[in-house]
Amino acid sequence: MRILFKSERDILTDEAVKKRYFSKELRQAIDDSLADAAEWTPPPNHPWPHPANQDRFNRTIFNSWDLPTTFSLGEVAEDGDSATVAVYYDWGEGTQYEGNRRATSVRLVYESEGWRIDDLITHEGAFISAGSLRAQLKGGD
């Protein structure tokens, strides 16, 4: 997870990182979203770019303007070829969300290469609505 905190790396376009960390289905969803973004024309007065173009510094992953300062792992629930890991992101002093803690469920699947991230589910918090990375990549909530 520490790789997500490196703003110089764009994990949505870095093929080696995607293959190492993301499931085949999530990689396909990312690639489809990037292809859609290349052809997307925003509606009149639309304030945001396509979700795949909003994030050149991995903010799509965190749903925030700035990166969290730290993270911690919580409970792990495994069920055969899938698992869910609770991850808590914290924003420290000098960030836009100072003192905020955000909970995310990382959904994993076991593929032939090992465990891979299949989706990130953000739980509703003080500055964020509940949502999923897959849904966001499709332009939804």
C-alpha positions in Angstrom: 0.0 0.0 0.0 2.9 2.4 0.5 3.3 2.7 -3.2 0.0 4.6 -3.3 1.6 7.4 -1.2 4.2 8.2 -3.9 2.7 11.1 -5.9 5.3 10.9 -8.6 3.9 7.5 -9.7 0.6 7.3 -11.6 -0.6 3.8 -10.7 -3.5 4.1 -13.2 -1.1 4.0 -16.1 1.9 2.2 -14.7 1.5 -1.3 -16.2 4.0 -3.0 -14.0 2.3 -1.7 -10.8 -1.2 -2.5 -12.1 -0.2 -6.1 -12.9 1.5 -6.5 -9.5 -1.3 -5.0 -7.3 -4.6 -5.1 -9.2 -6.8 -8.0 -10.3 -7.3 -8.7 -14.0 -10.9 -7.3 -13.8 -9.8 -4.1 -12.0 -7.0 -3.6 -14.5 -9.6 -3.9 -17.3 -11.9 -1.5 -15.6 -9.0 1.0 -15.3 -8.0 0.6 -19.0 -11.6 1.0 -20.1 -12.0 4.1 -18.1 -8.8 5.6 -19.5 -10.0 4.8 -23.0 -13.4 6.5 -22.3 -11.6 9.5 -20.8 -9.6 10.0 -24.0 -12.9 10.4 -25.9 -15.0 12.1 -23.2 -16.5 15.5 -23.7 -17.8 17.1 -20.5 -21.4 18.4 -20.4 -21.7 22.2 -20.4 -20.7 23.8 -17.0 -19.4 20.4 -15.7 -16.8 21.2 -13.1 -14.8 18.0 -13.1 -12.9 16.0 -15.7 -13.6 12.4 -16.4 -12.8 10.3 -13.3 -9.9 8.6 -15.0 -8.4 12.0 -15.7 -9.0 13.6 -12.3 -6.1 11.7 -10.8 -2.6 12.1 -12.0 -1.3 11.8 -8.4 -3.3 8.8 -7.2 -6.2 10.8 -5.8 -8.7 8.6 -7.4 -7.6 6.0 -4.9 -8.1 8.2 -1.9 -11.0 10.4 -3.0 -9.2 13.5 -1.6 -7.4 16.6 -2.7 -4.3 15.7 -0.8 -2.8 12.4 0.2 -3.3 10.9 3.7 -0.3 11.2 6.0 -0.5 7.6 7.3 -2.5 4.5 7.1 -3.1 1.5 9.4 -4.6 -2.0 8.8 -7.6 -3.3 10.6 -9.6 -6.6 10.5 -9.1 -9.1 7.7 -11.9 -11.4 6.6 -11.0 -14.2 4.2 -13.4 -16.4 2.3 -11.7 -18.8 -0.1 -10.4 -16.9 -3.1 -11.5 -13.5 -1.8 -10.8 -11.4 1.3 -11.5 -7.9 2.6 -9.0 -5.8 4.6 -10.0 -2.8 6.6 -7.6 0.1 5.9 -7.8 3.4 7.8 -6.2 6.5 6.3 -5.3 9.5 8.5 -4.6 13.1 7.5 -2.2 15.0 9.7 -1.2 18.5 10.4 -0.9 20.8 7.3 -3.3 18.7 5.1 -6.7 19.8 3.9 -8.4 17.2 6.0 -6.3 17.6 9.2 -7.4 15.2 11.9 -9.7 13.2 9.6 -9.7 9.4 9.6 -11.3 7.6 6.7 -12.2 3.9 6.5 -11.8 1.9 3.3 -12.4 -1.8 2.6 -9.9 -3.3 0.3 -11.4 -6.2 -1.6 -8.9 -8.8 -2.7 -9.1 -11.8 -5.0 -6.6 -14.6 -5.3 -5.4 -15.1 -8.8 -2.6 -17.3 -10.2 0.0 -14.7 -9.4 -1.2 -14.2 -5.8 -3.6 -11.8 -3.9 -4.6 -8.7 -5.9 -6.8 -5.7 -5.2 -10.2 -6.1 -6.9 -11.9 -3.0 -5.6 -11.7 -0.2 -3.0 -14.8 0.6 -1.1 -14.8 4.0 0.7 -17.1 4.3 3.7 -19.0 7.5 4.3 -17.1 10.0 6.4 -16.9 13.7 7.3 -15.6 14.7 3.9 -16.6 11.8 1.7 -19.5 9.8 0.4 -19.5 6.1 0.3 -18.4 4.6 -3.0 -16.3 2.2 -4.9 -13.2 2.6 -7.1 -14.9 0.5 -9.9 -18.0 2.7 -9.8 -15.9 5.8 -9.9 -14.0 4.6 -12.9 -17.3 4.0 -14.7 -18.2 7.6 -13.9 -20.6 6.8 -11.1 -20.5 7.2 -7.3 
